[in-house]
Every structure is written in structure tokens, then in C-alpha cells.
Amino acid sequence: MDNMSNTSIPLDVAAAEEHLMRFLSVEGITGQEKNIGLAVVDALKKIGVPESAIRFDDVNKRIPLPTETGNLIVDIPGTRPGPRLLFSTHLDTVPLCAGAKPRREGDRIVSDGTTALGGDARTGVALLVVVAETLIKNKLPHPPITLLFTVREESGLHGARELNPADLGGAAMCINVDGQMASDLIIGAVGQENWEVEITGRASHAGVAPEKGISATMVGAMALAEARRAGWFGKVVKPDGRGTSNVGIFGGKDNKPAGDATNVVTDYAYLKGEARSPESVFATKIANGYKEAFAKAQAEVTADNGDTAEVKFSQVASYPPFELGKDTPVVKRATKALKTLDIEPVYVFSNGGLDANWLDKHGVPTITIGAGQAEIHTIKEYVNLKEYEKGCRIGVLMATLED
């Protein structure tokens, strides 16, 4: 037991690490979060959270992908007045974590090298339980707190996106746990727009009558070359904005190749990509740049009679961008917590989407803190236990600081 030490936080480090090892050992890839959800419920009951305070919402009924369970939501009554605090993290891991076997190696937890580990974001799952346990066991004064464990973060931020904001109990601010270094405070993130295009050309014998065909492959290839020439591919820097883009899929129907023989002019191709930017209007503009490139390629690839391919281009917002000012109450609270621990905060703007993007959109200003996850989504993934311990201390401080 760490009895207050120089940080004045009564953190049981051994118990915190035990919670983390337990949750890392429970499989729960994205969309299949039932078992990890039940493991968290079991842990919460054991530390004294009443069953009546624990519930699953019905977000899985609104998510457009098969999802075993809803978000896990826990309401902890305040022991002193103050605005409600929301702590959030996600239950799911990427599929590469299936079958993970965590083991301790010095100041790290690692996998056996055949899978990813799941520190993203089981560090967060454990941290939220540790915060609740520390508050209850030590009778620390705190305002009303809601814990939110989301589903399907890794496959589209769906748990946060489709949740009912009324389930958050009117929380004034949120501390999301889904980062690496305890010194990093993620105060904003890009937005993303996804685009896809179906190109329907015309098949013909590539050796006998290629001129009668319309190559969907060539339309796609020329469009991508045009998008790159116009400055819309990769790192995008324009006078009116900046961002990134990528083409992720170039194939055929049902995950098959575009075309299945060299002697047939390809009659169908499907492409899918993304555009990201700190400004949603510029992410849309990047996607529009691709749309114009496909229209230009469509006009240039013709059959001998002048016919062109049919090009169906669509785009849809995936998640909105956000950015919190340094004077936002949740940023000030996090800054105070770090400085109490003699940690100099590093304010980070993320190039990837987080549950925070949607929680902020739902009206709860959200900062994301780190708790030791590292090399995420790879078989080299590990948890830095020193950073995890710091993250737990930050969490307890965030829960107990006076306004």
C-alpha cells in the first residue's frame, strides 16, 4: 500500500496492477464485449459499487454492426457537491488481441509475441475501476461521478457515437482514458470523412476488341493519379486548410479483386478512402477533390463509341473534429492534477479519432489522458506500468480535486 506518499494519493499499486492483469486476460474484440463487460461488473461489485448503480444501455440496438452488448454505465453518488464528472474508456480491443496472454516483464506487461496485448484501452478499463475503488475504500470526498465503458470504439467509435447523451447524467466534463504518456493531455483531434466509389465499366475481350470495353480499373487508376497531382493525396496542405487522405481499398465486389482475368477489360471496381482534417469543412473539401478526380477520369476513359463508365461517388462524415481551449474547465482540472504530481503537461492534438470526438459533440467537453499503453495495434504492444501508475494517480486527483 502506498500510504499517501509524496503525492497525497492513497493508491494501492498492487491492486491496480492486479485489476489490469485481470482485464488484459479477458478477450473482448470489437463487437464482442460481453465477457469483458461482465468482468468489469464483477470487479465493481467486489469493490463495493451497488448493483443498482450498474447498467448497460441499449446502444447495440442502434449500432449498424452486430454488437453483443451496450455501453456499461456506472453512477457513483457524490459525497460532496459539485458538477458531475464523467470518466470514459472503451471495452473493446482490435482483433489482433484475440487470445492475448499477458505476462509481466520488469516494469512492463507484454504479450507472448503472437498477438497484440490490449493495453488499448484495458489500461483505461482498469484505471476507471481503480478510481472507483480508491474513492470508496478511502472515503475520499468527490462530486457525483459517472463511469462510461464504451463498445465498438475500434470499429468506428460507435458506442460513443450512438449513445443517448441523456444517459450521461448531465456531466459537466469528461476524462477519457485512451493514451500513452501520463504527461500527454489530448485536447483535440481531427475529424474524418470517408468516401467510396463504384465504377461500372464495360467488359470486352482485351485481345480481340479492347476498344469496345470501358476499363473500370483504368478509370480508378487515372482518378487516383489525378487526385495526387492536384494535391489531395497523403499530406494535404492548401491555402485554406490542411489534412491527410488515403486510399485504403481498390478491389472488386465482395472483397474480390477488380477483374478476374487479364484478357477481359475490367467492368467493375470499388475504391474506398478517407480524408482527415482539424476542420470538418476541409475534410469534406478533400473528399470533394477525389470526387472531381473521378469525374475527370470518367470523361477520359471511353469506348470506341464514346460511352463512359458509370461512376457512383459517395462520402459521409465519420466523426467530427474538436479542440478545447486551455481555459476549458476540464483542461484546467487536468493541468492542475498533473502539476500536483510534478508532471509538466504536454498538450496534444491527435491525428486520429477518439471517443472524445463524439463525447464532445454530445455536449461534454472531453480531455483524453494516458495510462501506459504503447505500440498499440501491433504484436509488440506493451503496457508501461510506471505510466499506468501515474495515470491512476491522475484519475484519482481528477475525481477529488476541489473546483
Steps between C-alpha positions, in 0.01 A plus 500: 500500500627844409395701803450844351878536430616824344197511273236495777305236307422173678557273201527123546746437218493120533120494475510737203738265318288197588193664347697574184635144466151361552341718232784440252432126531131529401437491127270764360572599143293774344132406483550212747522688829261296713762303697721798581191699595394229745855482639488874571157466665637222721800712601281803576270294725800360688631848579164609637308655212133401545342301218229765473762752386615281209319467167549434129332737256334391173750659261558161336147526358601820319847399384486392133733203566429187709599590858460268799423756765441868568729748672561433869398799712560538875366785715686574822321750729704799612618532858526877456329749267645580159440457127471137388822354360504240223787251469505302178698232318422221254446131571595363158837408356613454140469146357879455521455476879295177481659236721739740672702352787627788715808456715712735704853573386668749736312829485298387201212271420548328164329235290661175389596662170234332287221751567455862596443553872189713540652774714296717263286557697499241779730743681199734495258229608721418798559866582127574528456207737805613700356851533171361632677263739731771634213741561287238676773330704649828625171691528644785293266797447391533139215644289252272316686278253390296201722228354449420130648190337422516128470228237626493141746787535752319282252445216357848458460665844146362495437464873573869554344609173163329544459539876213702643655814657225495767665184639803709602307662784574858404877461541684833486827357371663169406835334559552239225778246555650389170856629476860407561700749707363642823644840403294515178164675516312450175289816466383456141491270201440508128168415341469236230289463189483168317444473127430209269447460130355229279617499140296296253676466167440262211657161448647400164771267375827678576680336207226499234307823564649706785361818345145383566562472874510762774763416759381567857856432614638773277237751612597433861874516431474825306278655765751421775785638292296816441417533872870478582594748228243745635642472852219303668695180580705435816597815686273775376605864540295767325463876559160441666573192706707193577438133554580150379342244272547139400361239265449183698315264266524451123321180411189336366175366640483313831870549581605337173751651256394761246481271198584131489684453170762687298316447171181676613465878528403554866136598531485583873721653769436618853720748684477629855701766676504759773568869553600657833531861608474718812216675314200290390439725198854436378467122546194531274705706256767229480233238427354734237847515344483125448147529361619750237797276415267205434274716284801610294621142457148388408497745208843391376447123484255422219394216275531541122143630487568770760327328791648549847490301822233557762659655808313508832689705756377546859646652812393507864631658820656236729564718805519875568817688598529689828749709693482621860652829611755500782249691713233229469411372851595139422838607354568718805403211729732258320783752498459549875506123555821456303675790669401361840699192398789717371425393142530771236198466268548461126191613309437273202280529191434147370504399135269210583142485619407424860181442696572856614401629155145377552476569873596860429238509223244370754568809711757370750843665458742207507872474563688175435774390739764230472552191715789310350374330182779482240567354152124452469344284227825303456644179642765717668233668714577540869384691807746727678411441866664822623280701262197293598563580867531871417177479300319345798622781724385759247160331487457509878610863509261594220220338701581673828643845422302793633367725224 
